[in-house]
Amino acid sequence: MRLRTLLIASVFMVNTVVYANSAEQVSLRKQIHILSETLNHSSFPDHLSQYHAYKAKMWLNYAENEISEHSLSGAGKEAVQYAQVLVDGLQNNQSLSLTTPILSTSQVMRRDLWEHIEYLKQHGAIEKAPETLAHAEIMLVWAAAEYCELGWRHSNELFKSAQNSLYQVMQATGLTKKNVELKKQLPSLSQLNRQGCTGVNAEFWPLIKIQPDTPTQHLTLKNVVHFAFDQAELSSESQKVLKQLIPILKLYPEMNIMLLGYTDDRASQFYNLQLAQRRIQSVQHYLLAQGIAKERIQSEAKGAKDLQTDIKPQLASAKSRRVVLQLSELEQIQVTLEPQWQDLQPEFSQKKLKVN
């Protein structure tokens, strides 16, 4: 009787575990489907977002492979979590880390390839081959995880795939291994990895950064848009001016924007401050519609201050009716801001006026 009871209990426990695992897989499949659909229906206009998006897709591929082989492990669940972080960051225009995490049930292998990845990442690989670079990184993680679980026989092809992708990145950037000149000694594998296949030591990961020998990027951008008399709507020409800023703002999500709103000297200061604020809101609505996070935008209505000059009074007024976009400074990019006049809307526009 006791043996029968134990057998029934054992069967019940097994069925409970199987049901729990099945329910967990259904939940993960649903999460993977939602993330995949989000990535497939989103546009990624700049190379950095393309790099992060493809890395998220690769994490999802890893998890789907584990589910299809009925061997979903903690590593597969981690992969879905990493994909979720990337998708959330892309949707919210957050600054995402360029460091690829190592699974907690794996370790760093082929340090030579990781070393080269770090070098290429800082010398144009993200701009020239974002998807291939992301593929090489996740395949290296995937290969090491397979090695830890099943050995060389199952991981060999994955390491070859990572190495082939890295070779394609090298071709796209025009760089080879001989270009790498280390200024510091890299940590050893024993320093990088914890005991066995139990993750990586955060102290040594990612590998010591190699300082890029490329100069700071220099850009010249137009940062002023103008408005018609007593109006706050953006003209089509003004939208074109703002449009050229969007790729830069998305490429550097840590760059913040200050909007300063101005008017000409007609009407009271109270009215002009309200008008300046409406103009600011028009610019802000445009930026938000283009995917720029609201948290990055600050504003101040100036009204009839810092009036512009011109030998023609109507042009001076048209130049004064404006919103100026100030961008925060970053170490990796030097931006020169300059005004523009192509969207001026003088009141007497029937005569072609020369802008000084």
HUPEZI-V645627 format. One record per residue. N is the residue number from 1. RES is the residue in one small letter. SS is DSSP state (a for helix, b for strand, c for the rest). PSI is psi in radians with two decimals (none if undefined). D_LAST is the distance of its C-alpha to the last C-alpha in Angstrom with 1 decimal. Layout:
n:N res:RES ss:SS psi:PSI d_last:D_LAST
n:N res:RES ss:SS psi:PSI d_last:D_LAST
This chain:
n:1 res:m ss:c psi:-0.77 d_last:102.4
n:2 res:r ss:a psi:-0.73 d_last:100.2
n:3 res:l ss:a psi:-0.71 d_last:99.1
n:4 res:r ss:a psi:-0.71 d_last:98.2
n:5 res:t ss:a psi:-0.73 d_last:96.1
n:6 res:l ss:a psi:-0.72 d_last:94.3
n:7 res:l ss:a psi:-0.75 d_last:93.6
n:8 res:i ss:a psi:-0.74 d_last:92.2
n:9 res:a ss:a psi:-0.70 d_last:90.0
n:10 res:s ss:a psi:-0.77 d_last:88.7
n:11 res:v ss:a psi:-0.74 d_last:87.9
n:12 res:f ss:a psi:-0.76 d_last:86.2
n:13 res:m ss:a psi:-0.74 d_last:84.0
n:14 res:v ss:a psi:-0.80 d_last:83.1
n:15 res:n ss:a psi:-0.64 d_last:82.1
n:16 res:t ss:a psi:-0.75 d_last:80.1
n:17 res:v ss:a psi:-0.77 d_last:78.2
n:18 res:v ss:a psi:-0.76 d_last:77.7
n:19 res:y ss:a psi:-0.73 d_last:76.4
n:20 res:a ss:a psi:-0.78 d_last:74.0
n:21 res:n ss:a psi:-0.71 d_last:72.7
n:22 res:s ss:a psi:-0.77 d_last:72.4
n:23 res:a ss:a psi:-0.66 d_last:70.5
n:24 res:e ss:a psi:-0.70 d_last:68.2
n:25 res:q ss:a psi:-0.68 d_last:67.4
n:26 res:v ss:a psi:-0.76 d_last:66.7
n:27 res:s ss:a psi:-0.74 d_last:64.3
n:28 res:l ss:a psi:-0.69 d_last:62.6
n:29 res:r ss:a psi:-0.70 d_last:62.4
n:30 res:k ss:a psi:-0.76 d_last:60.7
n:31 res:q ss:a psi:-0.76 d_last:58.2
n:32 res:i ss:a psi:-0.75 d_last:57.6
n:33 res:h ss:a psi:-0.78 d_last:57.1
n:34 res:i ss:a psi:-0.78 d_last:54.6
n:35 res:l ss:a psi:-0.72 d_last:52.6
n:36 res:s ss:a psi:-0.76 d_last:52.8
n:37 res:e ss:a psi:-0.69 d_last:51.6
n:38 res:t ss:a psi:-0.78 d_last:48.7
n:39 res:l ss:a psi:-0.70 d_last:47.6
n:40 res:n ss:a psi:-0.45 d_last:48.2
n:41 res:h ss:c psi:0.24 d_last:46.1
n:42 res:s ss:c psi:2.61 d_last:43.2
n:43 res:s ss:c psi:2.47 d_last:40.1
n:44 res:f ss:c psi:1.57 d_last:39.1
n:45 res:p ss:c psi:-0.39 d_last:35.8
n:46 res:d ss:c psi:2.82 d_last:35.6
n:47 res:h ss:a psi:-0.64 d_last:38.1
n:48 res:l ss:a psi:-0.78 d_last:39.2
n:49 res:s ss:a psi:-0.58 d_last:40.1
n:50 res:q ss:a psi:-0.70 d_last:41.9
n:51 res:y ss:a psi:-0.85 d_last:43.9
n:52 res:h ss:a psi:-0.68 d_last:45.0
n:53 res:a ss:a psi:-0.77 d_last:45.8
n:54 res:y ss:a psi:-0.57 d_last:48.0
n:55 res:k ss:a psi:-0.69 d_last:49.7
n:56 res:a ss:a psi:-0.73 d_last:50.6
n:57 res:k ss:a psi:-0.68 d_last:52.0
n:58 res:m ss:a psi:-0.68 d_last:54.1
n:59 res:w ss:a psi:-0.72 d_last:55.5
n:60 res:l ss:a psi:-0.67 d_last:56.5
n:61 res:n ss:a psi:-0.69 d_last:58.1
n:62 res:y ss:a psi:-0.81 d_last:60.2
n:63 res:a ss:a psi:-0.74 d_last:61.4
n:64 res:e ss:a psi:-0.66 d_last:62.2
n:65 res:n ss:a psi:-0.73 d_last:64.2
n:66 res:e ss:a psi:-0.73 d_last:66.3
n:67 res:i ss:a psi:-0.73 d_last:67.0
n:68 res:s ss:a psi:-0.49 d_last:67.9
n:69 res:e ss:c psi:0.14 d_last:70.4
n:70 res:h ss:c psi:0.66 d_last:71.8
n:71 res:s ss:c psi:0.67 d_last:71.1
n:72 res:l ss:c psi:2.14 d_last:68.4
n:73 res:s ss:c psi:-3.09 d_last:68.3
n:74 res:g ss:a psi:-0.52 d_last:66.3
n:75 res:a ss:a psi:-0.73 d_last:64.0
n:76 res:g ss:a psi:-0.69 d_last:63.1
n:77 res:k ss:a psi:-0.69 d_last:62.4
n:78 res:e ss:a psi:-0.72 d_last:60.2
n:79 res:a ss:a psi:-0.74 d_last:58.3
n:80 res:v ss:a psi:-0.70 d_last:57.6
n:81 res:q ss:a psi:-0.74 d_last:56.4
n:82 res:y ss:a psi:-0.68 d_last:54.0
n:83 res:a ss:a psi:-0.70 d_last:52.6
n:84 res:q ss:a psi:-0.75 d_last:52.3
n:85 res:v ss:a psi:-0.76 d_last:50.3
n:86 res:l ss:a psi:-0.77 d_last:47.8
n:87 res:v ss:a psi:-0.78 d_last:47.5
n:88 res:d ss:a psi:-0.75 d_last:47.0
n:89 res:g ss:a psi:-0.71 d_last:44.3
n:90 res:l ss:a psi:-0.71 d_last:42.4
n:91 res:q ss:a psi:-0.56 d_last:42.6
n:92 res:n ss:c psi:0.19 d_last:41.4
n:93 res:n ss:c psi:0.72 d_last:38.7
n:94 res:q ss:c psi:2.74 d_last:40.6
n:95 res:s ss:c psi:2.04 d_last:40.5
n:96 res:l ss:c psi:2.51 d_last:43.6
n:97 res:s ss:c psi:2.50 d_last:45.6
n:98 res:l ss:c psi:-0.11 d_last:45.7
n:99 res:t ss:c psi:2.22 d_last:49.3
n:100 res:t ss:c psi:2.14 d_last:51.9
n:101 res:p ss:c psi:2.67 d_last:54.9
n:102 res:i ss:c psi:2.32 d_last:58.5
n:103 res:l ss:c psi:2.54 d_last:61.0
n:104 res:s ss:c psi:-0.28 d_last:63.6
n:105 res:t ss:c psi:0.38 d_last:66.4
n:106 res:s ss:c psi:-2.77 d_last:65.1
n:107 res:q ss:c psi:3.05 d_last:64.0
n:108 res:v ss:c psi:2.18 d_last:61.6
n:109 res:m ss:c psi:2.80 d_last:62.9
n:110 res:r ss:c psi:1.04 d_last:61.6
n:111 res:r ss:a psi:-0.52 d_last:59.6
n:112 res:d ss:a psi:-0.67 d_last:58.5
n:113 res:l ss:a psi:-0.70 d_last:56.6
n:114 res:w ss:a psi:-0.68 d_last:55.0
n:115 res:e ss:a psi:-0.76 d_last:54.0
n:116 res:h ss:a psi:-0.64 d_last:52.3
n:117 res:i ss:a psi:-0.80 d_last:50.6
n:118 res:e ss:a psi:-0.68 d_last:49.1
n:119 res:y ss:a psi:-0.86 d_last:47.8
n:120 res:l ss:a psi:-0.62 d_last:46.3
n:121 res:k ss:a psi:-0.53 d_last:44.8
n:122 res:q ss:c psi:0.04 d_last:42.6
n:123 res:h ss:c psi:0.74 d_last:41.8
n:124 res:g ss:c psi:-0.04 d_last:40.1
n:125 res:a ss:a psi:-0.66 d_last:43.1
n:126 res:i ss:a psi:-0.63 d_last:41.5
n:127 res:e ss:a psi:-0.61 d_last:38.5
n:128 res:k ss:a psi:-0.45 d_last:40.6
n:129 res:a ss:c psi:1.05 d_last:43.9
n:130 res:p ss:a psi:-0.75 d_last:43.7
n:131 res:e ss:a psi:-0.71 d_last:46.6
n:132 res:t ss:a psi:-0.65 d_last:48.9
n:133 res:l ss:a psi:-0.81 d_last:48.4
n:134 res:a ss:a psi:-0.68 d_last:49.2
n:135 res:h ss:a psi:-0.78 d_last:52.3
n:136 res:a ss:a psi:-0.72 d_last:53.5
n:137 res:e ss:a psi:-0.88 d_last:53.3
n:138 res:i ss:a psi:-0.58 d_last:55.2
n:139 res:m ss:a psi:-0.60 d_last:57.7
n:140 res:l ss:a psi:-0.72 d_last:58.6
n:141 res:v ss:a psi:-0.79 d_last:59.1
n:142 res:w ss:a psi:-0.79 d_last:61.2
n:143 res:a ss:a psi:-0.76 d_last:63.2
n:144 res:a ss:a psi:-0.67 d_last:64.2
n:145 res:a ss:a psi:-0.71 d_last:65.2
n:146 res:e ss:a psi:-0.68 d_last:67.4
n:147 res:y ss:a psi:-0.79 d_last:68.9
n:148 res:c ss:a psi:-0.57 d_last:69.8
n:149 res:e ss:a psi:-0.71 d_last:71.4
n:150 res:l ss:a psi:-0.19 d_last:73.0
n:151 res:g ss:c psi:-3.13 d_last:72.8
n:152 res:w ss:a psi:-0.64 d_last:71.5
n:153 res:r ss:a psi:-0.63 d_last:72.9
n:154 res:h ss:a psi:-0.30 d_last:70.6
n:155 res:s ss:a psi:-0.25 d_last:67.5
n:156 res:n ss:a psi:-0.82 d_last:67.5
n:157 res:e ss:a psi:-0.60 d_last:65.7
n:158 res:l ss:a psi:-0.70 d_last:63.0
n:159 res:f ss:a psi:-0.68 d_last:62.4
n:160 res:k ss:a psi:-0.71 d_last:62.2
n:161 res:s ss:a psi:-0.74 d_last:59.6
n:162 res:a ss:a psi:-0.75 d_last:57.5
n:163 res:q ss:a psi:-0.67 d_last:57.8
n:164 res:n ss:a psi:-0.71 d_last:56.9
n:165 res:s ss:a psi:-0.71 d_last:53.7
n:166 res:l ss:a psi:-0.62 d_last:52.8
n:167 res:y ss:a psi:-0.69 d_last:53.4
n:168 res:q ss:a psi:-0.65 d_last:50.9
n:169 res:v ss:a psi:-0.73 d_last:48.3
n:170 res:m ss:a psi:-0.72 d_last:48.9
n:171 res:q ss:a psi:-0.69 d_last:48.4
n:172 res:a ss:a psi:-0.60 d_last:45.1
n:173 res:t ss:a psi:-0.28 d_last:43.8
n:174 res:g ss:c psi:0.29 d_last:45.4
n:175 res:l ss:c psi:2.66 d_last:47.1
n:176 res:t ss:c psi:3.05 d_last:50.9
n:177 res:k ss:a psi:-0.54 d_last:53.2
n:178 res:k ss:a psi:-0.26 d_last:53.2
n:179 res:n ss:a psi:-0.30 d_last:49.5
n:180 res:v ss:c psi:2.11 d_last:50.7
n:181 res:e ss:c psi:1.76 d_last:51.3
n:182 res:l ss:c psi:2.35 d_last:52.6
n:183 res:k ss:c psi:-0.28 d_last:51.9
n:184 res:k ss:c psi:2.75 d_last:54.5
n:185 res:q ss:c psi:2.23 d_last:57.8
n:186 res:l ss:c psi:2.66 d_last:57.7
n:187 res:p ss:c psi:2.65 d_last:60.2
n:188 res:s ss:c psi:2.92 d_last:63.4
n:189 res:l ss:a psi:-0.61 d_last:64.4
n:190 res:s ss:a psi:-0.53 d_last:67.0
n:191 res:q ss:a psi:-0.69 d_last:64.4
n:192 res:l ss:a psi:-0.76 d_last:62.0
n:193 res:n ss:b psi:2.51 d_last:64.7
n:194 res:r ss:c psi:3.11 d_last:67.0
n:195 res:q ss:c psi:2.08 d_last:70.7
n:196 res:g ss:c psi:-2.73 d_last:71.2
n:197 res:c ss:c psi:1.23 d_last:68.8
n:198 res:t ss:c psi:0.61 d_last:67.5
n:199 res:g ss:c psi:-2.99 d_last:63.8
n:200 res:v ss:b psi:2.64 d_last:61.7
n:201 res:n ss:c psi:2.03 d_last:61.4
n:202 res:a ss:a psi:-0.46 d_last:58.1
n:203 res:e ss:a psi:-0.52 d_last:58.1
n:204 res:f ss:a psi:0.09 d_last:57.7
n:205 res:w ss:c psi:2.29 d_last:55.7
n:206 res:p ss:c psi:3.04 d_last:53.2
n:207 res:l ss:c psi:2.70 d_last:53.9
n:208 res:i ss:c psi:2.27 d_last:52.4
n:209 res:k ss:c psi:2.37 d_last:48.7
n:210 res:i ss:c psi:2.14 d_last:47.7
n:211 res:q ss:c psi:2.20 d_last:44.5
n:212 res:p ss:c psi:2.50 d_last:42.1
n:213 res:d ss:c psi:0.16 d_last:41.0
n:214 res:t ss:c psi:2.53 d_last:37.7
n:215 res:p ss:c psi:2.87 d_last:34.6
n:216 res:t ss:c psi:2.43 d_last:32.5
n:217 res:q ss:b psi:2.36 d_last:30.2
n:218 res:h ss:b psi:2.28 d_last:26.5
n:219 res:l ss:b psi:2.53 d_last:24.0
n:220 res:t ss:b psi:2.13 d_last:20.2
n:221 res:l ss:b psi:2.54 d_last:19.5
n:222 res:k ss:b psi:2.32 d_last:16.8
n:223 res:n ss:c psi:0.38 d_last:17.9
n:224 res:v ss:b psi:2.34 d_last:15.9
n:225 res:v ss:b psi:2.61 d_last:16.7
n:226 res:h ss:b psi:2.85 d_last:15.6
n:227 res:f ss:c psi:2.75 d_last:17.9
n:228 res:a ss:c psi:2.87 d_last:18.6
n:229 res:f ss:c psi:2.19 d_last:19.6
n:230 res:d ss:c psi:0.45 d_last:22.9
n:231 res:q ss:c psi:2.76 d_last:23.3
n:232 res:a ss:c psi:0.12 d_last:24.1
n:233 res:e ss:c psi:2.48 d_last:24.6
n:234 res:l ss:c psi:2.28 d_last:22.7
n:235 res:s ss:c psi:2.91 d_last:21.3
n:236 res:s ss:a psi:-0.62 d_last:22.3
n:237 res:e ss:a psi:-0.68 d_last:18.9
n:238 res:s ss:a psi:-0.66 d_last:19.0
n:239 res:q ss:a psi:-0.61 d_last:22.5
n:240 res:k ss:a psi:-0.66 d_last:21.5
n:241 res:v ss:a psi:-0.78 d_last:19.2
n:242 res:l ss:a psi:-0.58 d_last:22.2
n:243 res:k ss:a psi:-0.60 d_last:24.6
n:244 res:q ss:a psi:-0.25 d_last:23.5
n:245 res:l ss:a psi:-0.44 d_last:24.5
n:246 res:i ss:a psi:-0.85 d_last:28.0
n:247 res:p ss:a psi:-0.63 d_last:29.7
n:248 res:i ss:a psi:-0.74 d_last:28.7
n:249 res:l ss:a psi:-0.57 d_last:29.9
n:250 res:k ss:a psi:-0.57 d_last:33.1
n:251 res:l ss:a psi:-0.52 d_last:33.7
n:252 res:y ss:c psi:1.38 d_last:33.4
n:253 res:p ss:c psi:-0.24 d_last:35.2
n:254 res:e ss:c psi:-0.07 d_last:35.4
n:255 res:m ss:c psi:2.15 d_last:31.6
n:256 res:n ss:c psi:2.83 d_last:30.8
n:257 res:i ss:b psi:2.36 d_last:27.8
n:258 res:m ss:b psi:2.18 d_last:26.6
n:259 res:l ss:b psi:2.13 d_last:24.6
n:260 res:l ss:b psi:2.11 d_last:22.7
n:261 res:g ss:b psi:2.33 d_last:22.1
n:262 res:y ss:b psi:2.82 d_last:19.7
n:263 res:t ss:c psi:3.08 d_last:19.3
n:264 res:d ss:c psi:-2.99 d_last:17.7
n:265 res:d ss:c psi:0.21 d_last:19.9
n:266 res:r ss:c psi:2.70 d_last:22.1
n:267 res:a ss:c psi:3.03 d_last:25.7
n:268 res:s ss:c psi:2.81 d_last:27.9
n:269 res:q ss:a psi:-0.62 d_last:27.4
n:270 res:f ss:a psi:-0.83 d_last:30.3
n:271 res:y ss:a psi:-0.72 d_last:28.8
n:272 res:n ss:a psi:-0.63 d_last:25.3
n:273 res:l ss:a psi:-0.69 d_last:27.1
n:274 res:q ss:a psi:-0.75 d_last:29.0
n:275 res:l ss:a psi:-0.73 d_last:25.9
n:276 res:a ss:a psi:-0.66 d_last:24.2
n:277 res:q ss:a psi:-0.67 d_last:27.4
n:278 res:r ss:a psi:-0.66 d_last:27.6
n:279 res:r ss:a psi:-0.71 d_last:24.2
n:280 res:i ss:a psi:-0.76 d_last:25.5
n:281 res:q ss:a psi:-0.62 d_last:28.6
n:282 res:s ss:a psi:-0.76 d_last:26.8
n:283 res:v ss:a psi:-0.73 d_last:25.3
n:284 res:q ss:a psi:-0.74 d_last:28.6
n:285 res:h ss:a psi:-0.66 d_last:30.6
n:286 res:y ss:a psi:-0.80 d_last:28.6
n:287 res:l ss:a psi:-0.74 d_last:29.2
n:288 res:l ss:a psi:-0.70 d_last:32.9
n:289 res:a ss:a psi:-0.43 d_last:33.3
n:290 res:q ss:c psi:0.08 d_last:32.2
n:291 res:g ss:c psi:0.22 d_last:34.9
n:292 res:i ss:c psi:2.23 d_last:33.2
n:293 res:a ss:c psi:2.42 d_last:35.8
n:294 res:k ss:a psi:-0.56 d_last:35.3
n:295 res:e ss:a psi:-0.33 d_last:36.7
n:296 res:r ss:a psi:-0.14 d_last:33.7
n:297 res:i ss:b psi:2.23 d_last:31.2
n:298 res:q ss:b psi:2.86 d_last:30.7
n:299 res:s ss:b psi:2.80 d_last:28.4
n:300 res:e ss:b psi:2.18 d_last:27.5
n:301 res:a ss:b psi:2.12 d_last:26.1
n:302 res:k ss:b psi:-0.52 d_last:23.9
n:303 res:g ss:b psi:-2.49 d_last:23.1
n:304 res:a ss:c psi:1.13 d_last:20.9
n:305 res:k ss:c psi:2.81 d_last:20.2
n:306 res:d ss:c psi:0.87 d_last:17.4
n:307 res:l ss:c psi:2.47 d_last:15.0
n:308 res:q ss:c psi:2.81 d_last:11.3
n:309 res:t ss:c psi:2.69 d_last:9.2
n:310 res:d ss:c psi:2.68 d_last:6.6
n:311 res:i ss:c psi:-0.37 d_last:7.9
n:312 res:k ss:c psi:2.07 d_last:9.1
n:313 res:p ss:a psi:-0.68 d_last:11.8
n:314 res:q ss:a psi:-0.53 d_last:12.2
n:315 res:l ss:a psi:-0.65 d_last:8.9
n:316 res:a ss:a psi:-0.74 d_last:9.7
n:317 res:s ss:a psi:-0.74 d_last:13.1
n:318 res:a ss:a psi:-0.67 d_last:12.3
n:319 res:k ss:a psi:-0.54 d_last:10.6
n:320 res:s ss:a psi:-0.45 d_last:13.7
n:321 res:r ss:c psi:1.58 d_last:16.2
n:322 res:r ss:b psi:2.87 d_last:16.7
n:323 res:v ss:b psi:2.24 d_last:19.3
n:324 res:v ss:b psi:2.30 d_last:18.9
n:325 res:l ss:b psi:2.02 d_last:21.5
n:326 res:q ss:b psi:2.32 d_last:23.0
n:327 res:l ss:b psi:2.43 d_last:25.6
n:328 res:s ss:c psi:2.66 d_last:28.7
n:329 res:e ss:c psi:2.52 d_last:29.4
n:330 res:l ss:b psi:2.65 d_last:32.0
n:331 res:e ss:c psi:-0.65 d_last:34.0
n:332 res:q ss:c psi:-0.07 d_last:33.9
n:333 res:i ss:b psi:2.37 d_last:30.2
n:334 res:q ss:b psi:2.06 d_last:27.2
n:335 res:v ss:b psi:2.24 d_last:24.0
n:336 res:t ss:b psi:2.11 d_last:20.5
n:337 res:l ss:b psi:2.37 d_last:18.2
n:338 res:e ss:b psi:2.62 d_last:14.5
n:339 res:p ss:c psi:2.98 d_last:12.1
n:340 res:q ss:c psi:2.77 d_last:11.0
n:341 res:w ss:c psi:0.09 d_last:9.4
n:342 res:q ss:c psi:-0.36 d_last:12.0
n:343 res:d ss:c psi:0.27 d_last:14.2
n:344 res:l ss:c psi:2.51 d_last:12.1
n:345 res:q ss:c psi:1.28 d_last:14.6
n:346 res:p ss:c psi:2.68 d_last:13.5
n:347 res:e ss:c psi:-0.57 d_last:16.8
n:348 res:f ss:c psi:1.19 d_last:16.4
n:349 res:s ss:c psi:-0.08 d_last:15.8
n:350 res:q ss:c psi:-0.35 d_last:18.1
n:351 res:k ss:c psi:2.36 d_last:15.5
n:352 res:k ss:c psi:2.08 d_last:12.9
n:353 res:l ss:c psi:2.44 d_last:9.5
n:354 res:k ss:c psi:2.25 d_last:6.4
n:355 res:v ss:c psi:2.24 d_last:3.8
n:356 res:n ss:c psi:none d_last:0.0
